[in-house]
Amino acid sequence: MNIKLIAMAVSAAAVLAGCGTVGSDFKAPAEMKEQAFRHAAPGAPAEAQLPAQWWTVFSDDTLNRLEHQALRDSPTVKAAAQRLFQAEAQLGLARASQLPSVTVSTGVSNSRTSANTSQGLALGQRSIHGNNYSVAAGFSYELDLFGRVRRAVESADAQALAARHDRDGVLLLLSSQIATTYWQLRGLDAEMAILRGALATRKESEELVNARFNAGLSNELDTSRARIERANAEADLEEVQRQRNTLEHALAVLVGASPSSMQLPVAAAAELPAPPVIPAGLPASLLSHRPDLAASVEILRATNANVGVAEGAFYPSVSLTGNFGFASESLGDIGKGGSRVFSAGPLALSLPIFDGGRNQSNLTAAKARYEEAVANHEGKLLTALREVEDALSDLQQRGQQGKAQLVSRQAATRAYDVARARYERGLSTYLDVTDAQRSALAADRAAAQINTQRLLATVSVARALGGGW
């Protein structure tokens, strides 16, 4: 009969728990319209999307290896994973509150009462003493009549999803930092190749000037100028090597390696690869893939659920407890029917009557936090739009800048050839050769820097779109 009463109470609790849910159900913000970005290439909306390992579009084996090493060894990635585990554990704690709590206990005690108390005198001035053994199982359960617990679970679930998106954001940021640093390093490799070529040319020019000076066809001023240009080229080469070492150390830290162990071979080529092509007609709705915006939506859902939790404080709280077990003075008799102990209840109801405005203040604060989250989400969305437009604009303008720089580079190379030919024929001074050399070197280095910036802009586009278009 007692077991039937427990079953009936639990069944009634389950029915009452589904009566309603405090607060309003969450409605996600309106999605971005299918409009193209201003600086994207015109065309129909593209269906192509970058792979999860988006850096593979550069087709660079060294970059692929560095990215995979970072995903495996970076302390930043490990810390992000542990934060996700913490959020999932908190979700488990919240879900546990939806289920009854069942405990099992055992105990043994020895006691003796006083013979001189009123109870002892009533028993003929005798004391009661002996052992007591007990085995019991108890349960407690909060009847979620108005959905307060369900809203708390919803909030924890949203926070766990937000933590997952935050982890994805860490991975995206780390992979983009590695790609950026790597292409900056390769850009310096291209400049070093240009400077090595310029240094070889200046050494050759210095030998030519010295030979003409020894033959009486030149003067000491020309030899000094040739020596200065060669020394400047050597100094520039050392400066670029210093910058490359710094980037190499930074790259080692990003991938989770010791800076002293990182040594990437210097690329011999003076030309950088062309950046991958951005599909035409990128729709603004792709921003929904960004981890920070996806996490922001989950934060909205969590704060909306917390408003329901705060509203639940105004409603009654009902809890049910029970206990069943055996107790006996003799351990051998503990399993007998006469040793049973049982209790059902109390079915406790708690209703706030006067709290000095505490619950109302909590509700007001929860609603304010939700409105703050809405405003923050709108700000993050605008920032995301700006980042994409900036990256696309940068990529577009760098392409135009590269075309103009190519004309300058060709003209500077031709000017140097003409100046050197005129000097060798005695038609001009070495100052013309020096000026032409400087212009040609500056044009070559500027072209390498623009090509590097085009690659970096492509990385920025991928990052701004959430690692995939």
N, C-alpha and C positions, 0 to 999 in steps of 0.2 A: 504493500500500500504506500509506504514511504517513497519507494523508487518511482511509483506512478506519479506521486505529487511533484517530485523533482522534474520528471519528464514533462509534465503539464506546465510547470513554471518556466522551463527553458523554452518550450514551444511557444508559450504566450509571449515570452521575451523576444523571440525571433519575429513573431508577427508584429508586435508593437514597434520593433526596431525599424521596420520598413514603412512606418506611417508617414514620414516626411523627412526633409532635409533642410536645415536652416541655410540661409544665404541664397544667393543667386548662382545659377550655373554659369560657368565661364564661357565667354564668347571671344574667340581669337580676333585680333585686330584684322581689319580688311587687308587682303593681299595687295601687293603692288600691281598696278595696271600693266597690261602687256604693251608697254611703250618702250621704244628703243632709247638707248643712251645718246646724248647729244653728240659725243665725239666718237661713237662707234661707227664702223664702216656701214654704209647704207645697204639695205637688202632685207629679205624676208627673215623673220626670226629663225635663228639657227637651232637645230635640235641636237647638234653635237655638244658633247660635254667632256671636260677633261676627266681622265681616269682618277681614281682615288690617289694614286701616286702621281700627282700632276707634273712633277718635275721630270718625268720620263719623256715629256714632249720635246725636251732639249736634246735628247739622244746623246747624252754625255755619260759614259760609263763611270768616270770618276765622281761626278755629281751623284749618280745613282748610288754608288757605294757609300759615299759620305752620308746621304740621307738615311739609308738603311742602318748605318752604324749609329746615327743619332737616335733613331727610334728604339734601338736596342740598349744603348749605353748612357744616354743623356740623363743626368740627375733631374732635369726639368720634367722630362717625361715620366720618370718614376714618381716624382712628387705629385704630379697631376693624377696619376693612377691611384695613388693612396687617398687623395681627396675624393675621388669618385667612390672608392670603397667605403669611406666614412659616410658619404651621403646615402649609399645603398644600405648601410647598416642602420642609419637613422630611419630609413623607410621601413626596414624590418621591425624596428621597435614600435613604430606607429601602427603597423598592421597587427602586431601582437595585441594591441589594446582592443581590437575588434572581437577577440576570442576570449572565452572564459579562462580564468587562471586556476589551475588545479595543482594542489600541493599534497605531498605525502609526508607524514611525520611519524616518528616513533619516539618513545620516551620511557625512562625508568626513573623512579624516585623512591625515596624512603622518608617517611614523615612520622611525627609523633605530636599529638595534641596534649595540652595541659589538662591535668585532672582537677585543677582548682578553678577553672573557668566555669561559667554558667552551664556550658554544654557538658563539661566533665562532671559537675555536681549533679546534673540531671541524670547522668548515667551511673550514679552511685560513686561519685568521686573516682572515676576511672578515666584513663587516657586511651586514646586510639592511636595505634602505631602499626606500621607494617610497610610493605613494598607496594608500589603501584606501577603496573606495566600498561602501556597504551600503544595502539597502532591506529592511525586515523588518516583519512583523506579529506581535504577541504577544497572548496571551490568558491570563486567570487566572479561576478560578471556584471558589468555596467550595461544596462539596457539603453541602447542608443536610440531613444525614442524620437529625437528631433534631428539626428544626423550630425551632431557635433563631432563625434569620433570619425565619421566618414569624411567630413571636411578636413579634419586633421590629417587623415591618411592621404587625401587628395593633395594637400599642401606638401607633405613629405615626398609623395611621388613626383610632383612637379619639381621639387628641389633636387631630387636625384637625377631627373632628366636634364635639369639645368647644369648640374655638375658634369654630366656626360658631355653636354655641348661645350662646357668650359674646357674639358680635357681635349676635345677636338680642336678648340680654338688654340690651345697651347701647342698642339701638334702642327697646326697650320702656321702659326707664328714662327715656330722653330724651323720648320722646313723652308719657309720663305727667307728667314734670316740666313740659313745655310746657303740657299741658292744665291741670295744677294751677295754675301761675302765671297762665295766661290767665283761669281762672275766679275766682281771687283778685282779679285786676285788674278783672274785670267786677263782682265783688261790691263793690269800692270805688266803681265807677261808680254802682251802685245807691245806695250810701250818700251819694255826692255829690249825686245827684238829690234824695234825701230832705233833705239839709242845705240845698240851694238853696231847696227849698220851705219849709223851716223858717225860713231867713233872710228870705225874702220875707214870711212871716207875722209874724216878729218886727219887721220894719221897719214893717209895717202897724200892729202893736200899739203900737209906739213912737210913731207918728204919732197914734194914737188917744189914748194917755195924755197926750202933750204938748198935744193939743187940749183934753182935759178939764182939764189943769192950768191952761192959759191961761184957761179958762172958770171957774176956781175950784172945779171939781168933784173935783179930785184934789190930791195933795200931791207934794212933790219926791222923796219916797222912792219913789213909784211910777214916776216918770220915771227915777230912777237904776236901779231894777230892770229896767225895759224896755231901758235902754241896755246894762246888763250882759248880758242875755240875747241881744241882737243881737250884741254883741261876741264872746260865747262861741260863737255859731253861726258867725261869721266865722272864729274861730280853729280850730274843729273842721273847717271846710271846708278850711282851709289844711293842717291836719295830714293829712287824708285825701288831699289832692293830693300831699303829700310822699311818703306811702306808695305812692301810685300810680306816681309817678315812679321809685321804687326798683324796683318790680315790672316796669315797662316796660324798665328797663335790664337787669334779669336776663333778661327774655324775649328781648331782643336778643342777648345772649351765647349763650343756648341755641340760637337759630336760626342762629348764625354771622354775625351782623351787628354793626356798630359801635353802641354804645349811643346815640351822638349821632344816628344815622340812624333810629332806631326812634321812631315817633310814631303811636300808635294813637288814632283819634278816640274821644272820651269818649261812651259810650252815654248817650242822653238818658233812657231808660226807668228807672223806679225798681224795676221788677219783673224778676227773673231768670227764664229759662226753666225749666220743670220738668225734672228729670233723667229720662233714659230708664228704662223699666221693666226691672227685673231679672227674667228668666224664673224660673218656679217650679221647685222641686225640683232645684236644681243638684247634680249628683253630685260626690263628692270626687275621682273619677277624672279630672276635668278638669285636675287639677294636673299631670298628665303633660305638658301643653302648656307648662308654665312653662320658659323657656329655662335657668334656673339648675338646675332638677332634671334636665332632659335632659342638660345638660353634666355634672352630677354622675354620672349613669349612665355616660357615656362615660369619665369619669376612672376609675370603677371598672373598666371594661373594659381601660383602658390599664394600670392597676396590676396587674390580674390577668395580663395578657400579660407584664408585666415580671417577674413571678414565674417564668414559663416561661423567659424569657431567662436569669434567674439560675440556674435548674436546668440549662439547656443548657451552662453552664460546666463541669459535672461530666462531660460526655460528650466523646468524641473530636471534634476538628475536622479535617476533611479538605479539602485544597485541591489543585487541579490547575492546572498552568501549562503553556504551550506556546509555541513560537516557530517561525515559518517566514519565510524571506526569501532574499535574494541578496547575495553579497559578492564583490567582485572588485578586483584591482589596477587594472584598466583599466575605465573607465566604459563603453566599447563592448562589453565582454564580460559586463556585469553581468546581462543577461537570458538568458544561455546556461545550459543544463542543468547544466554543471559548476560553476556559481557558486552553486548552491542550498545553503542551510543550513537545518537543521531540528532541532528538539528537541521532545520530548513528555515532560512531567514537569519536576520530580518530582511524583509523587502523594504529597503530604506529609501525614502524620498526626501530630497533636499531641494527646497525652493527659495531662491533669494528674495528677501522681503525689503531689507534696507542695507545698503552697502556704501552709503555716502557718495554715490555717483561713480564708484570704481568701475562697474561694468560698462556704464555709458562712456566713460573716458576711454576704456580699452577699445570699444567699438569705434569711437571717433578716430582714435589713433590708427586702427586697422584700415578704416576707409581712407584716411589721409595717406597711409603707406601705399595703398592701391593706386590712388590718383598720382602719387609720386612715381610709381613704377610705370604708369601709362605715359607720363611726361618723359621719363628717362628713355622709354622705348621709342618714342617719337624722335627724341634727340639722337639716339643711336641709328635710327633709320636714315635721318638726314645726313649724319656723318658718313654712313656707308655709301649713300648716293654720291656725296662729294668725293670720297676716296676713289670710287670707280671712275667718275668723270675726270678726276685729276690724273689717274693712271692712264686712261685712254687718251686724254689730251696730251700727256707727256709722250706717250708712244707715237702719236700722230705727228706732233711737232718735231720729235727727234728724227723721224723719217725724213721730213722736209729739210731739217737742218743738215742731215747727212748728204742729201743731194746737193745742197749748196756748198757744203764743205768739199765734196768731190771735185767741183769745179775749181775751188781755191787750191786744192792739193795738186791737181794737174798743172795749173798755171805756175805754182811755186816750183814744181819739179822742172818745168820747162825753163823758168827763169834762171834756175841754178845751172842747168846745162849750158845756156847761152852765156852766162857770166863767166863760167869756167873756160869755155872756148875762147872768149874774148881776152881773158887774162893770159891764157897760154900763147895767144898770138901777139900779146903786148899791146892790145887795143884799149885795155882798162886796168885799173889798179885791183889789188887783192881785196880792197874794201867792198867792191861790188860782189865778189865771190862770197865774202863773209856774210853780207846782208842776205844774199840769196840762200845760203846754207841755213841761216837762222829761220828764214821764212818757210823753207821746205820742211825743216824739222818740226817747226810749230804746226804746220798744216798736217803733217803725218800724225803727230801726237793728238791733235784735236780730232782727227778722223777716228783714231782708236778709242778716244774717250767718248765720242758720240755713239760709236757702235756698242761700247760697254753700257752706256745709258739706255740704249734701246733694249738690251737684254734685261737690264734692271727694271725698266718700265713694264716689260712683259711679266716679270715676276710680281710686280705690284698689281697688275691687272688680275692675275690668278688669285693673289691673296685677297684683294678687295672683293672678288666675287665668291669668296669662301672656298677657294681651292678647286673650282671647277666652273666652267661656263657651259 
